[in-house]
């Protein structure tokens, strides 16, 4: 690998990010002020409303996010391109051949070095975007030691995953040079399901502490059970967890993860600290919508369809590049382990152009969950529309949501509908006042 060239590319990208950040430095200095929980009787916001100072901070954060996103993408492309053209992959292949002739042992040599080199080159950008900027904008409470520990855990997990995927990929390519994209896609399905299954039990606890929600919020759990029982549904309290997000962040969130025996609803402690019980109930109503409406398997199935297209397009580009430039760059064919940087380069680019499809699928299910949350809370929360709109307003302010994202940015990058759209829907959707049936919930 041409180390000087890689470091130069990295320095250029970092410089772009740093210069872009300077213009917003003053807006970043003030610590983020967390809105205090307000009475449930407060009027609901009709739009996502920010003070001039809040808007300045949110727009500054959005600009920085745009630049770091582009920088991260360009850096990933540059790293893999340099690793390929500089024959770094060829050097790793030759090293692995001296160690063993078995594929899995070769992957145990190549994958850790490749992943570690990539992440180390990315480290300055990761540090600046994920630690410095988040602390400057008041979104992070994490110490550097804690952040670095998380980075190390991510490196270890990435190495394990890369060894497995690399071994499977090249085994499939060697067996079926023309249809490997189909067989590799089929092979990734059980692997992805396995990771989704074990993630709540093995991966997530590496980064945060989880406790049963009923241990600290028994009244909230009881209201959740009442809310779901109102619709004839049930989620066992043993599947509801509280995450100590405040140990690392001031941001608010909740989510559903896992499937089957590992499926669970998780709410961040920061969310409960900032919201009233009614507002928190609407947030949890949204998450239980993901749970009850089986969004995880549905979204997984649709994403896999997109992934099949990504692999096929990647196969066409990869095959053409190997045939045209392979001999010039020391590659011995598609099944050569030295093609790893080229494989990663092609998949990075193709996945970027496929992201609107994947994000569109996500936005669809997030909108359904918003609708479900309103429906399931009707009859339990005095005014579910107002509570949902207030919760979305608070989440948007604290999480520095961009007030006016462009349609192109939403289309390409957003996994959730914009905050303004969500607040508008939460105010306008009330079929119970219009003599219309609810779509997802049938009250008992």
N, C-alpha and C positions, 0 to 999 in steps of 0.2 A: 504493500500500500504506500502511496505517496503521502507520507504523514504531513509534510509541510502544506501540501495543497488542501488536505482535509481541514487542517487547523485554520488555514486562511478562509475557507468557506464558512467555517464555524464562526470565526471572528467577524466576518462581514454580516452574517445573519444577526449575531448578538448586538453588533453596532446599530443595525436598523432598529431593533427592539428598544435599545437604550435611548437612541435619539428620539424615537416616537414617544417614549415615556416622559422625557424631560418637559415637554410642553404642558403636561398635566400634573406636574409635581406638586404645585401648590394645592390643587384640589384634593390630592391624596393624603395630605398630612393629617387632617383632622380625623380623630377616631370615629368609627361608625356609631351613631346613636341608635340604640335599640328602642323602638316604640314600646311603650308600656301597654299591657293588656287593658282594654277599655271595656266599658259596660256593653252587654249584648244589645242594649236598646239604641246604641249609637246608629245614626243613619248610615246606610250602605253607600260607598262611593259608586258613582255611576260610570266613572272612567278611572284609569290609572293616573292618579294625581300626585305630582311631586312638587316640592318647594324648589325655588331656583337653585339652592345649594344641592339638594338631592338630585336634581336633573343633571347638574354639572358633573357630579360624581358618577352617576350612572352612565352618562355619555362618555366620560373619560375612561371608565372601566370597559365599556364596550369597544372603544377604539383600541385600547391596549389589547383586549381579547382578540380583536380581528388581526392585529399585527402579529401577536404571538402564535395565533393559529396558522397564519401563512408562513411564519418563520419556521414553525415546527414541521409543516408539510415540506417546505423547500429543503430544510435540513435533512429530513428523512430521505428525500429523493437524492440529494447531493451525496449523502453518506453511502447509499447503496450504489450509486453511479460510480463514485470514486473507488469503492471496494471492488467493483466489477472491472473497471478499466485499468486499475492499478495491479490487477491480478492478485489481490489479497485473498480472494476465494481460492485461487489456484494454490497459493502458498499453504492455506489451511488444508486443502485436499491432500497435498503432498505430505504434509505433516501427519495427517490422519493415516495415510497409507503406510507410513513407517511404524505406526503404532499397532495397527491391526488390519486384517482383510475383511473383518465382519462389519456389516453396515451399522449396527447399533453402536459398536465401539467407536467407529469413525464419527458418528453423530455426537457421541459423548466428548469427542475431542473438538470438533468444529463448532457446534452450537454454543457451548458456553463462552468460547473466545469471541465468536461473532456477536453474540448478544451483549457481552460485557463491553466490548469495544464500542458498539453502537450506543449503549446507554451512557458510557463515560464521555463520549463526544457530545451527547445530548445533555449531560449533567449541568453545564453552566446555564443553558436555556431553561431547563427544568427548575433549577434553583431560583433563577430570576423570576420566572412566571409563576411557579407554584409556591414559592416561599416569600421572596422579597416583595413582590407586588401584592400578594394577598395580605401580608401584614401591613403594608403601606395603605391599603384601602380598608383596613379594619375588618377583613373577612377571616383572618387566621389568628388563632391564639397559640399556635404550635411553636415549641422551641425548635431551634435548629437541630439539636440532637435527636428530637423526636422525628422531625422531617427526614433527616438523614437515615434514621432507622427504618422508616417507611420505604425510603428509596431502596435501601438494601434488601428489604423483604420483597419488594417488587422485582428487583433484579433476580433474586433466587427463584421466585415463582416463574418469571419469564424464562429462565434457563431450563427449568424442569419442563415447561410446556413446549419450548422450542426443540428440545431433544426428541420428545415424543412425536411432534408434528413433522419434524425433519425426517425421522426414520420412516414414518408412515408415508410421507410424500414420495421419497425416493424409491421406496419399495414398490409403490404403485406405478411410478413412472417406468421403472425397469421392467415390470411385468406387462404393462400396456402402454407403449409409447404414444399411441394415437387416442386412447380413451381414458388416459389417466385422470383427466379433469372430472369425468363422471365418477370414477371409482374413488378418487380422493374426496370428492364431495360426499359420497355415501359414507366413507370412513369417518369424516368429520362429524357426522350427525350423532353417533353414539358418544364420541369424545366430547362434543359440546354439551350433550344432555348430562353426561357424567359430571362435567365441571359445574353446570348449573345446579345439579343435585347436591354436590358436596360443598359448594361455595358458602352457604349460610353456616355450615358446621365447621369448616376448616379454614377458608380464606378470610371471610369477614372478621372473625375473632382475632386474626393476626393484627388487625389495625384498630379495632374498637372493642369496647366492652359492651356486652348485651345482657340485659336483665329482663325477666318477665315484666311486662307492663303492669300486671295486676299487683306486683309487689309494692310499687310506689304510687300507682294511679288507680286504685280499686274502684273509685267512683266513676272514672272515665271508662274503664273496662265495662262496668255495669251499664253505663249509658250506651256503649257500643253494642252490647248484647241486646239491650232494649231496642235500639235502632234496627239491628238486623232481624231481631225477632218480629218486629213490626212488619217485615217483609217476608216472614216465614223462612229466614235463612239463619245460618249459624257458622261462626268461626270460633273454634275453641280458644279460650284465653291463653292456653299453652302455646298458641301460634302467634301471639302478639308480644312484641318486644320493644324495649326502650334502649336506644343507643346513646352512649355518652359522647355525642358529637361535640359538646362544649369543651372537651379536652383539647380539641384541635381547631375548631372553627366557630364563627358566630353565625354562619349561614343556617337557613331553615330548610328542612326537607322531611320526607317520609317516603317509604318505598315498599314494594313487595318483591321478594326474591325466593329462589328455590322452586321446586315442584314436588308433587307427591308428598312423601313424609317430611321433606325439608321445607315445604312452602310456608312462608311466614309474612306477617305484616310488621314492619319496623317503623317506628317514629323517632325522630331525633329529639333529645331533651331540649335543645334550643327552640324547637317548634313549640313545645308545651310551655316554655318559659315566656314566649312572646305573645301567645294567643289566649283568648278566653276559652272556657270549656266548650261553648257552642262553636266557636271558630275551629278549635282543635278537632271537634267531632266532625265537622265538614271535611277537614283535611283527611281524617281517617276514613270517612265515608268514601272519599275518592280512592284511597288505597284499597279499601275492601272491595271496591268495584273491580279493580284489577284482579283481586283474589277470586271473587265470586264469578266474574264474567270470563275467567280462564284466559286472561290476556297473555300470560306468559307462554303457554303452548301455542296459542293462535299466532302471536307475533313471531315466535320461533319458527313456525311452519312457513310463514310468509317471508321471513328473512332468509330462510334456507333456499327458497325459490330464487330470490335475488342473488344469493351466494352462488348458486349453480350457474347463473348467467355470468357472474364475475369470473368464475373459474374457466368457463368456456372462452370468454373474451381474453382472459389472461393466457390461456393455452395458445390461442392464435398468435398473439403478440410475442409470447415467449418463444414459440417454435420458430417464428420468422426471424427473430433476433439471433437465436442460436445458429440458425442455418446461414445467416448472412455475416455475422460478426464472430461466431464462436471460435473458429480457428485462429483469428487474429488476436483473441484475448485469452488463448490457452485453454478453451473449453473443449471437451471431448464428446459432446453430445448432450441431449436433454437430461440424461440420467447422471451426468457428472456432478458430484457434490460441490464442485467449484462454481456451479451456477447459482448457488444460494443467494448471493447479492443481487443477481439479475432477477431471480424469482421474486425477491422482496421488492425490488424496484418496480417491476411490472404490477404486482398486486397493490402496492401503495397507490400508484397512479389510477389503476382501474377502480379500486375501492373509493377513491376520492370522487370520481365521476358517478359512482353508483350511490353515493351518500344521500342524494335527494330522495331516492326511492325508499331507502331504509328509514330515513327521518320522517318521510311522509306517512309511512306505516305507523311509526311511533306516535306522531301527532294525532292520527285517527283514534288510536286506543286511549290516548290521554284525554281527548275530547269526550269519548264515551265514559271514561271514569269520572269526569266532571259532571256529566249528566246523571250518572248513577248516584254520585254523592248527594246531589240535590234531591233525587227521588227517594232515596232510602232515608234521608233525614226529615222528609216531610212528615208531619204529624208527631215528630219527636222533638225537633228544635223549633221554637216558636216562629222564627223567620229564617228558613234555610238559605234563601237567596241573599239576604243581607249578611248572614254569617259567612257564607262562602265568599262574597265580594270583599268583605272586610279582611278575611284571611288572605285572600289573593293580593290585596293591597299591601298588607304588612309583609308578606313573603317577598313581594316585588321590591319594596323599599330596602329591606335588609339585605337581600341577595343582589342588589344593584342591577335589577332587570332593566334592559334598555327600553326606554319609553316609546320610541318610534323606529323599530327596526325596518329595514327595507324589505319589500316582498321577496326580493331575490335572496336576501340573507335568511329569511324565514324558510323559504323553499329549500335552500341548500343545507342549512346548518341546524335549524331548530328541531329538537326532539319533542317539544311541547308547543302548543299554541302560544302566541305572545300574550303577555300579561293583560294588555288592553282588551284583546279579543276574549280572554277568559272572563274578565270582569263584566264585559258587556253581556256575554252569554249567561253568566250567573245572575244577572239582573233580569234578563228577558225570559228565561225558561221557567215557566210556572204553569204547567198544563192543568194543575188542580184548580186554578182560578178561571180556566177557559173551558171547563167541562170536556177536557180531552184526557184520554187514558195515558198513563205513564208507559214508557217503552220497556224499561228493564225491571221495574218493581211492581208487583201486584200486592198491595197491602192486604193483610189477613182480615 
